[in-house]
Amino acid sequence: MFKAKIKVTLKDAVLDPQGKAVEGALHSLKYVHTSHVRIGKYIEMKIREKDEKKAAEQVEEMCKKLLANPVIEKFEYELVK
């Protein structure tokens, strides 16, 4: 069994209005040294698979089909035994 730790973020070329709003809020709270705030999502799941390669293939497939929008988002993941 593996735990998949998946991070999905917008591609660099895509504008992030939510990140911009959070950055503005941080500045209004006097955290003026913050910049380039980007918002994403973090997903954890267990995969009942003995073979790490098969588990990785499943995570890739899930990310491409459902968890991330490949047009505007990128993803990375880590498998932990």
Gaussian input, Z-matrix of N, CA and C with variables (Angstrom, degrees):
# hf/3-21g

backbone

0 1
 N
 C     1     B1
 C     2     B2     1     A1
 N     3     B3     2     A2     1     D1
 C     4     B4     3     A3     2     D2
 C     5     B5     4     A4     3     D3
 N     6     B6     5     A5     4     D4
 C     7     B7     6     A6     5     D5
 C     8     B8     7     A7     6     D6
 N     9     B9     8     A8     7     D7
 C    10    B10     9     A9     8     D8
 C    11    B11    10    A10     9     D9
 N    12    B12    11    A11    10    D10
 C    13    B13    12    A12    11    D11
 C    14    B14    13    A13    12    D12
 N    15    B15    14    A14    13    D13
 C    16    B16    15    A15    14    D14
 C    17    B17    16    A16    15    D15
 N    18    B18    17    A17    16    D16
 C    19    B19    18    A18    17    D17
 C    20    B20    19    A19    18    D18
 N    21    B21    20    A20    19    D19
 C    22    B22    21    A21    20    D20
 C    23    B23    22    A22    21    D21
 N    24    B24    23    A23    22    D22
 C    25    B25    24    A24    23    D23
 C    26    B26    25    A25    24    D24
 N    27    B27    26    A26    25    D25
 C    28    B28    27    A27    26    D26
 C    29    B29    28    A28    27    D27
 N    30    B30    29    A29    28    D28
 C    31    B31    30    A30    29    D29
 C    32    B32    31    A31    30    D30
 N    33    B33    32    A32    31    D31
 C    34    B34    33    A33    32    D32
 C    35    B35    34    A34    33    D33
 N    36    B36    35    A35    34    D34
 C    37    B37    36    A36    35    D35
 C    38    B38    37    A37    36    D36
 N    39    B39    38    A38    37    D37
 C    40    B40    39    A39    38    D38
 C    41    B41    40    A40    39    D39
 N    42    B42    41    A41    40    D40
 C    43    B43    42    A42    41    D41
 C    44    B44    43    A43    42    D42
 N    45    B45    44    A44    43    D43
 C    46    B46    45    A45    44    D44
 C    47    B47    46    A46    45    D45
 N    48    B48    47    A47    46    D46
 C    49    B49    48    A48    47    D47
 C    50    B50    49    A49    48    D48
 N    51    B51    50    A50    49    D49
 C    52    B52    51    A51    50    D50
 C    53    B53    52    A52    51    D51
 N    54    B54    53    A53    52    D52
 C    55    B55    54    A54    53    D53
 C    56    B56    55    A55    54    D54
 N    57    B57    56    A56    55    D55
 C    58    B58    57    A57    56    D56
 C    59    B59    58    A58    57    D57
 N    60    B60    59    A59    58    D58
 C    61    B61    60    A60    59    D59
 C    62    B62    61    A61    60    D60
 N    63    B63    62    A62    61    D61
 C    64    B64    63    A63    62    D62
 C    65    B65    64    A64    63    D63
 N    66    B66    65    A65    64    D64
 C    67    B67    66    A66    65    D65
 C    68    B68    67    A67    66    D66
 N    69    B69    68    A68    67    D67
 C    70    B70    69    A69    68    D68
 C    71    B71    70    A70    69    D69
 N    72    B72    71    A71    70    D70
 C    73    B73    72    A72    71    D71
 C    74    B74    73    A73    72    D72
 N    75    B75    74    A74    73    D73
 C    76    B76    75    A75    74    D74
 C    77    B77    76    A76    75    D75
 N    78    B78    77    A77    76    D76
 C    79    B79    78    A78    77    D77
 C    80    B80    79    A79    78    D78
 N    81    B81    80    A80    79    D79
 C    82    B82    81    A81    80    D80
 C    83    B83    82    A82    81    D81
 N    84    B84    83    A83    82    D82
 C    85    B85    84    A84    83    D83
 C    86    B86    85    A85    84    D84
 N    87    B87    86    A86    85    D85
 C    88    B88    87    A87    86    D86
 C    89    B89    88    A88    87    D87
 N    90    B90    89    A89    88    D88
 C    91    B91    90    A90    89    D89
 C    92    B92    91    A91    90    D90
 N    93    B93    92    A92    91    D91
 C    94    B94    93    A93    92    D92
 C    95    B95    94    A94    93    D93
 N    96    B96    95    A95    94    D94
 C    97    B97    96    A96    95    D95
 C    98    B98    97    A97    96    D96
 N    99    B99    98    A98    97    D97
 C   100   B100    99    A99    98    D98
 C   101   B101   100   A100    99    D99
 N   102   B102   101   A101   100   D100
 C   103   B103   102   A102   101   D101
 C   104   B104   103   A103   102   D102
 N   105   B105   104   A104   103   D103
 C   106   B106   105   A105   104   D104
 C   107   B107   106   A106   105   D105
 N   108   B108   107   A107   106   D106
 C   109   B109   108   A108   107   D107
 C   110   B110   109   A109   108   D108
 N   111   B111   110   A110   109   D109
 C   112   B112   111   A111   110   D110
 C   113   B113   112   A112   111   D111
 N   114   B114   113   A113   112   D112
 C   115   B115   114   A114   113   D113
 C   116   B116   115   A115   114   D114
 N   117   B117   116   A116   115   D115
 C   118   B118   117   A117   116   D116
 C   119   B119   118   A118   117   D117
 N   120   B120   119   A119   118   D118
 C   121   B121   120   A120   119   D119
 C   122   B122   121   A121   120   D120
 N   123   B123   122   A122   121   D121
 C   124   B124   123   A123   122   D122
 C   125   B125   124   A124   123   D123
 N   126   B126   125   A125   124   D124
 C   127   B127   126   A126   125   D125
 C   128   B128   127   A127   126   D126
 N   129   B129   128   A128   127   D127
 C   130   B130   129   A129   128   D128
 C   131   B131   130   A130   129   D129
 N   132   B132   131   A131   130   D130
 C   133   B133   132   A132   131   D131
 C   134   B134   133   A133   132   D132
 N   135   B135   134   A134   133   D133
 C   136   B136   135   A135   134   D134
 C   137   B137   136   A136   135   D135
 N   138   B138   137   A137   136   D136
 C   139   B139   138   A138   137   D137
 C   140   B140   139   A139   138   D138
 N   141   B141   140   A140   139   D139
 C   142   B142   141   A141   140   D140
 C   143   B143   142   A142   141   D141
 N   144   B144   143   A143   142   D142
 C   145   B145   144   A144   143   D143
 C   146   B146   145   A145   144   D144
 N   147   B147   146   A146   145   D145
 C   148   B148   147   A147   146   D146
 C   149   B149   148   A148   147   D147
 N   150   B150   149   A149   148   D148
 C   151   B151   150   A150   149   D149
 C   152   B152   151   A151   150   D150
 N   153   B153   152   A152   151   D151
 C   154   B154   153   A153   152   D152
 C   155   B155   154   A154   153   D153
 N   156   B156   155   A155   154   D154
 C   157   B157   156   A156   155   D155
 C   158   B158   157   A157   156   D156
 N   159   B159   158   A158   157   D157
 C   160   B160   159   A159   158   D158
 C   161   B161   160   A160   159   D159
 N   162   B162   161   A161   160   D160
 C   163   B163   162   A162   161   D161
 C   164   B164   163   A163   162   D162
 N   165   B165   164   A164   163   D163
 C   166   B166   165   A165   164   D164
 C   167   B167   166   A166   165   D165
 N   168   B168   167   A167   166   D166
 C   169   B169   168   A168   167   D167
 C   170   B170   169   A169   168   D168
 N   171   B171   170   A170   169   D169
 C   172   B172   171   A171   170   D170
 C   173   B173   172   A172   171   D171
 N   174   B174   173   A173   172   D172
 C   175   B175   174   A174   173   D173
 C   176   B176   175   A175   174   D174
 N   177   B177   176   A176   175   D175
 C   178   B178   177   A177   176   D176
 C   179   B179   178   A178   177   D177
 N   180   B180   179   A179   178   D178
 C   181   B181   180   A180   179   D179
 C   182   B182   181   A181   180   D180
 N   183   B183   182   A182   181   D181
 C   184   B184   183   A183   182   D182
 C   185   B185   184   A184   183   D183
 N   186   B186   185   A185   184   D184
 C   187   B187   186   A186   185   D185
 C   188   B188   187   A187   186   D186
 N   189   B189   188   A188   187   D187
 C   190   B190   189   A189   188   D188
 C   191   B191   190   A190   189   D189
 N   192   B192   191   A191   190   D190
 C   193   B193   192   A192   191   D191
 C   194   B194   193   A193   192   D192
 N   195   B195   194   A194   193   D193
 C   196   B196   195   A195   194   D194
 C   197   B197   196   A196   195   D195
 N   198   B198   197   A197   196   D196
 C   199   B199   198   A198   197   D197
 C   200   B200   199   A199   198   D198
 N   201   B201   200   A200   199   D199
 C   202   B202   201   A201   200   D200
 C   203   B203   202   A202   201   D201
 N   204   B204   203   A203   202   D202
 C   205   B205   204   A204   203   D203
 C   206   B206   205   A205   204   D204
 N   207   B207   206   A206   205   D205
 C   208   B208   207   A207   206   D206
 C   209   B209   208   A208   207   D207
 N   210   B210   209   A209   208   D208
 C   211   B211   210   A210   209   D209
 C   212   B212   211   A211   210   D210
 N   213   B213   212   A212   211   D211
 C   214   B214   213   A213   212   D212
 C   215   B215   214   A214   213   D213
 N   216   B216   215   A215   214   D214
 C   217   B217   216   A216   215   D215
 C   218   B218   217   A217   216   D216
 N   219   B219   218   A218   217   D217
 C   220   B220   219   A219   218   D218
 C   221   B221   220   A220   219   D219
 N   222   B222   221   A221   220   D220
 C   223   B223   222   A222   221   D221
 C   224   B224   223   A223   222   D222
 N   225   B225   224   A224   223   D223
 C   226   B226   225   A225   224   D224
 C   227   B227   226   A226   225   D225
 N   228   B228   227   A227   226   D226
 C   229   B229   228   A228   227   D227
 C   230   B230   229   A229   228   D228
 N   231   B231   230   A230   229   D229
 C   232   B232   231   A231   230   D230
 C   233   B233   232   A232   231   D231
 N   234   B234   233   A233   232   D232
 C   235   B235   234   A234   233   D233
 C   236   B236   235   A235   234   D234
 N   237   B237   236   A236   235   D235
 C   238   B238   237   A237   236   D236
 C   239   B239   238   A238   237   D237
 N   240   B240   239   A239   238   D238
 C   241   B241   240   A240   239   D239
 C   242   B242   241   A241   240   D240

   B1=1.4451
   B2=1.5312
   B3=1.3152
   B4=1.4616
   B5=1.5231
   B6=1.3104
   B7=1.4604
   B8=1.5213
   B9=1.3170
   B10=1.4648
   B11=1.5211
   B12=1.3272
   B13=1.4600
   B14=1.5270
   B15=1.3279
   B16=1.4580
   B17=1.5200
   B18=1.3291
   B19=1.4639
   B20=1.5256
   B21=1.3361
   B22=1.4618
   B23=1.5254
   B24=1.3260
   B25=1.4616
   B26=1.5209
   B27=1.3159
   B28=1.4578
   B29=1.5233
   B30=1.3119
   B31=1.4619
   B32=1.5277
   B33=1.3103
   B34=1.4683
   B35=1.5253
   B36=1.3151
   B37=1.4687
   B38=1.5286
   B39=1.3260
   B40=1.4623
   B41=1.5275
   B42=1.3265
   B43=1.4617
   B44=1.5287
   B45=1.3343
   B46=1.4547
   B47=1.5302
   B48=1.3381
   B49=1.4654
   B50=1.5261
   B51=1.3208
   B52=1.4659
   B53=1.5341
   B54=1.3144
   B55=1.4641
   B56=1.5157
   B57=1.3270
   B58=1.4658
   B59=1.5254
   B60=1.3310
   B61=1.4678
   B62=1.5301
   B63=1.3219
   B64=1.4644
   B65=1.5243
   B66=1.3091
   B67=1.4689
   B68=1.5316
   B69=1.3298
   B70=1.4628
   B71=1.5258
   B72=1.3291
   B73=1.4629
   B74=1.5307
   B75=1.3176
   B76=1.4673
   B77=1.5254
   B78=1.3302
   B79=1.4669
   B80=1.5268
   B81=1.3453
   B82=1.4678
   B83=1.5270
   B84=1.3349
   B85=1.4695
   B86=1.5293
   B87=1.3341
   B88=1.4676
   B89=1.5293
   B90=1.3328
   B91=1.4722
   B92=1.5266
   B93=1.3147
   B94=1.4647
   B95=1.5284
   B96=1.3005
   B97=1.4676
   B98=1.5272
   B99=1.3234
   B100=1.4650
   B101=1.5287
   B102=1.3148
   B103=1.4642
   B104=1.5240
   B105=1.3026
   B106=1.4685
   B107=1.5346
   B108=1.3168
   B109=1.4630
   B110=1.5269
   B111=1.3146
   B112=1.4594
   B113=1.5203
   B114=1.3061
   B115=1.4581
   B116=1.5236
   B117=1.3182
   B118=1.4607
   B119=1.5138
   B120=1.3201
   B121=1.4558
   B122=1.5216
   B123=1.3161
   B124=1.4538
   B125=1.5180
   B126=1.3190
   B127=1.4637
   B128=1.5235
   B129=1.3252
   B130=1.4630
   B131=1.5094
   B132=1.3179
   B133=1.4635
   B134=1.5154
   B135=1.3078
   B136=1.4602
   B137=1.5222
   B138=1.3126
   B139=1.4637
   B140=1.5196
   B141=1.3016
   B142=1.4686
   B143=1.5278
   B144=1.3021
   B145=1.4688
   B146=1.5236
   B147=1.3184
   B148=1.4676
   B149=1.5281
   B150=1.3191
   B151=1.4642
   B152=1.5288
   B153=1.3213
   B154=1.4652
   B155=1.5226
   B156=1.3208
   B157=1.4625
   B158=1.5285
   B159=1.3237
   B160=1.4632
   B161=1.5242
   B162=1.3300
   B163=1.4628
   B164=1.5269
   B165=1.3325
   B166=1.4650
   B167=1.5304
   B168=1.3177
   B169=1.4669
   B170=1.5263
   B171=1.3314
   B172=1.4624
   B173=1.5322
   B174=1.3271
   B175=1.4684
   B176=1.5303
   B177=1.3157
   B178=1.4721
   B179=1.5325
   B180=1.3211
   B181=1.4615
   B182=1.5291
   B183=1.3437
   B184=1.4660
   B185=1.5232
   B186=1.3274
   B187=1.4626
   B188=1.5212
   B189=1.3087
   B190=1.4633
   B191=1.5345
   B192=1.3448
   B193=1.4659
   B194=1.5287
   B195=1.3457
   B196=1.4523
   B197=1.5312
   B198=1.3123
   B199=1.4611
   B200=1.5233
   B201=1.3153
   B202=1.4712
   B203=1.5234
   B204=1.3108
   B205=1.4600
   B206=1.5297
   B207=1.3260
   B208=1.4640
   B209=1.5290
   B210=1.3219
   B211=1.4660
   B212=1.5326
   B213=1.3407
   B214=1.4689
   B215=1.5264
   B216=1.3409
   B217=1.4620
   B218=1.5164
   B219=1.3251
   B220=1.4591
   B221=1.5309
   B222=1.3160
   B223=1.4617
   B224=1.5130
   B225=1.3261
   B226=1.4486
   B227=1.5276
   B228=1.3081
   B229=1.4525
   B230=1.5225
   B231=1.3130
   B232=1.4590
   B233=1.5198
   B234=1.3181
   B235=1.4590
   B236=1.5136
   B237=1.3295
   B238=1.4636
   B239=1.5193
   B240=1.3064
   B241=1.4751
   B242=1.5016
   A1=108.66
   A2=115.17
   A3=121.87
   A4=109.96
   A5=115.04
   A6=120.42
   A7=106.35
   A8=116.07
   A9=121.11
   A10=108.07
   A11=115.58
   A12=122.26
   A13=106.41
   A14=116.06
   A15=121.77
   A16=110.13
   A17=115.72
   A18=121.56
   A19=107.94
   A20=115.99
   A21=122.14
   A22=107.97
   A23=116.74
   A24=121.41
   A25=109.89
   A26=115.34
   A27=119.56
   A28=109.91
   A29=116.29
   A30=119.91
   A31=108.78
   A32=116.46
   A33=121.77
   A34=112.61
   A35=117.62
   A36=120.97
   A37=112.99
   A38=117.53
   A39=121.30
   A40=109.64
   A41=115.85
   A42=120.53
   A43=109.67
   A44=115.96
   A45=121.49
   A46=109.45
   A47=117.66
   A48=119.88
   A49=113.01
   A50=117.46
   A51=119.67
   A52=110.21
   A53=116.85
   A54=120.59
   A55=111.33
   A56=116.49
   A57=121.45
   A58=110.63
   A59=117.10
   A60=121.24
   A61=110.81
   A62=117.05
   A63=120.73
   A64=110.11
   A65=116.86
   A66=120.38
   A67=110.32
   A68=117.22
   A69=121.02
   A70=111.50
   A71=116.61
   A72=120.70
   A73=110.72
   A74=116.59
   A75=119.71
   A76=111.19
   A77=115.87
   A78=119.74
   A79=110.83
   A80=116.54
   A81=118.83
   A82=111.63
   A83=116.60
   A84=121.27
   A85=111.87
   A86=115.54
   A87=123.17
   A88=114.19
   A89=117.45
   A90=120.88
   A91=107.58
   A92=115.16
   A93=121.60
   A94=113.45
   A95=117.42
   A96=119.61
   A97=112.23
   A98=117.23
   A99=120.54
   A100=109.57
   A101=115.94
   A102=120.09
   A103=109.83
   A104=115.17
   A105=123.05
   A106=111.91
   A107=117.12
   A108=121.69
   A109=109.18
   A110=116.28
   A111=123.09
   A112=107.91
   A113=116.42
   A114=122.06
   A115=108.70
   A116=115.87
   A117=120.47
   A118=109.92
   A119=115.19
   A120=119.24
   A121=109.68
   A122=114.10
   A123=121.85
   A124=107.79
   A125=116.47
   A126=122.05
   A127=108.35
   A128=116.22
   A129=121.37
   A130=108.88
   A131=116.38
   A132=120.45
   A133=109.57
   A134=115.08
   A135=120.67
   A136=107.81
   A137=114.55
   A138=120.91
   A139=107.58
   A140=116.14
   A141=121.10
   A142=108.85
   A143=114.16
   A144=121.18
   A145=107.14
   A146=116.75
   A147=120.58
   A148=111.76
   A149=116.33
   A150=122.17
   A151=110.01
   A152=116.79
   A153=120.63
   A154=112.19
   A155=117.10
   A156=120.69
   A157=110.54
   A158=117.66
   A159=121.26
   A160=110.56
   A161=116.85
   A162=120.59
   A163=110.33
   A164=116.34
   A165=120.87
   A166=110.56
   A167=117.20
   A168=120.70
   A169=110.50
   A170=116.80
   A171=120.72
   A172=111.05
   A173=116.58
   A174=120.08
   A175=109.99
   A176=117.38
   A177=121.79
   A178=110.02
   A179=115.71
   A180=121.13
   A181=111.33
   A182=116.51
   A183=120.25
   A184=111.39
   A185=116.11
   A186=119.93
   A187=111.02
   A188=116.76
   A189=120.84
   A190=112.42
   A191=117.06
   A192=120.33
   A193=113.99
   A194=117.65
   A195=118.18
   A196=114.89
   A197=117.57
   A198=120.26
   A199=114.14
   A200=117.76
   A201=121.76
   A202=109.10
   A203=115.38
   A204=121.16
   A205=106.39
   A206=118.40
   A207=120.92
   A208=114.86
   A209=117.17
   A210=119.83
   A211=110.45
   A212=116.54
   A213=119.35
   A214=114.13
   A215=117.28
   A216=119.53
   A217=111.78
   A218=114.15
   A219=121.27
   A220=105.93
   A221=115.83
   A222=119.38
   A223=109.78
   A224=113.43
   A225=121.24
   A226=106.33
   A227=116.00
   A228=118.61
   A229=110.98
   A230=113.15
   A231=121.58
   A232=106.62
   A233=116.41
   A234=121.70
   A235=108.33
   A236=116.01
   A237=121.79
   A238=107.76
   A239=116.05
   A240=120.68
   A241=110.95
   D1=142.70
   D2=179.50
   D3=-125.84
   D4=152.44
   D5=168.78
   D6=-105.17
   D7=127.50
   D8=176.58
   D9=-99.22
   D10=127.66
   D11=176.01
   D12=-112.78
   D13=110.27
   D14=-170.81
   D15=-115.06
   D16=132.59
   D17=177.16
   D18=-119.15
   D19=124.12
   D20=180.00
   D21=-116.65
   D22=126.57
   D23=178.77
   D24=-136.04
   D25=160.51
   D26=175.86
   D27=-67.50
   D28=146.76
   D29=174.07
   D30=-62.83
   D31=152.52
   D32=-175.17
   D33=-56.68
   D34=-34.63
   D35=-176.23
   D36=-78.55
   D37=-8.83
   D38=-177.11
   D39=-91.98
   D40=131.24
   D41=177.37
   D42=-65.78
   D43=145.78
   D44=-178.34
   D45=-123.60
   D46=85.24
   D47=-177.77
   D48=-62.19
   D49=-33.65
   D50=178.03
   D51=-66.76
   D52=-42.14
   D53=176.54
   D54=-62.29
   D55=-40.11
   D56=178.95
   D57=-63.60
   D58=-40.73
   D59=178.69
   D60=-65.00
   D61=-42.19
   D62=178.54
   D63=-65.66
   D64=-40.79
   D65=177.67
   D66=-59.92
   D67=-44.50
   D68=178.01
   D69=-61.46
   D70=-41.25
   D71=178.69
   D72=-65.21
   D73=-40.86
   D74=177.48
   D75=-61.38
   D76=-42.42
   D77=178.87
   D78=-63.55
   D79=-39.03
   D80=179.50
   D81=-67.92
   D82=-21.98
   D83=175.55
   D84=-90.07
   D85=11.93
   D86=176.57
   D87=76.89
   D88=16.13
   D89=171.88
   D90=-91.79
   D91=68.06
   D92=-169.91
   D93=-78.25
   D94=-9.65
   D95=-178.96
   D96=-90.63
   D97=7.67
   D98=177.65
   D99=-91.04
   D100=148.57
   D101=177.23
   D102=-159.87
   D103=164.46
   D104=176.45
   D105=53.71
   D106=45.10
   D107=179.27
   D108=-70.98
   D109=130.49
   D110=177.85
   D111=-126.38
   D112=137.95
   D113=-179.49
   D114=-107.34
   D115=138.53
   D116=178.39
   D117=-142.07
   D118=-161.97
   D119=177.23
   D120=-135.94
   D121=150.74
   D122=-179.36
   D123=-122.18
   D124=131.53
   D125=-176.77
   D126=-129.20
   D127=133.61
   D128=172.75
   D129=-121.01
   D130=142.18
   D131=175.50
   D132=-155.24
   D133=156.45
   D134=174.40
   D135=-98.79
   D136=141.98
   D137=178.81
   D138=-123.42
   D139=118.91
   D140=-179.71
   D141=-83.08
   D142=82.90
   D143=-178.42
   D144=-146.01
   D145=135.08
   D146=-179.63
   D147=-84.05
   D148=-31.64
   D149=-175.93
   D150=-90.74
   D151=120.68
   D152=-177.63
   D153=-63.14
   D154=-37.95
   D155=179.61
   D156=-62.72
   D157=-42.43
   D158=178.67
   D159=-66.40
   D160=-39.31
   D161=177.94
   D162=-62.43
   D163=-43.34
   D164=179.44
   D165=-63.55
   D166=-41.19
   D167=178.37
   D168=-61.09
   D169=-40.39
   D170=179.53
   D171=-65.84
   D172=-42.70
   D173=179.38
   D174=-63.10
   D175=-45.82
   D176=177.92
   D177=-55.58
   D178=-47.66
   D179=-178.11
   D180=-63.28
   D181=-44.69
   D182=179.53
   D183=-62.32
   D184=-40.75
   D185=-179.97
   D186=-65.14
   D187=-44.28
   D188=-178.04
   D189=-69.61
   D190=-33.18
   D191=-175.81
   D192=-90.74
   D193=-28.82
   D194=-171.39
   D195=-140.04
   D196=-46.98
   D197=-168.93
   D198=-76.08
   D199=-26.10
   D200=179.14
   D201=-130.98
   D202=149.75
   D203=173.62
   D204=-95.55
   D205=102.86
   D206=-173.27
   D207=-61.89
   D208=-15.19
   D209=178.63
   D210=-71.82
   D211=-39.97
   D212=-175.11
   D213=-121.44
   D214=-8.04
   D215=-176.28
   D216=-121.87
   D217=155.59
   D218=173.25
   D219=-122.18
   D220=159.42
   D221=179.64
   D222=-140.39
   D223=155.92
   D224=172.38
   D225=-143.36
   D226=154.80
   D227=-178.17
   D228=-148.90
   D229=162.89
   D230=176.90
   D231=-132.98
   D232=136.96
   D233=174.45
   D234=-104.86
   D235=129.34
   D236=179.49
   D237=-120.20
   D238=130.44
   D239=-179.41
   D240=-74.19

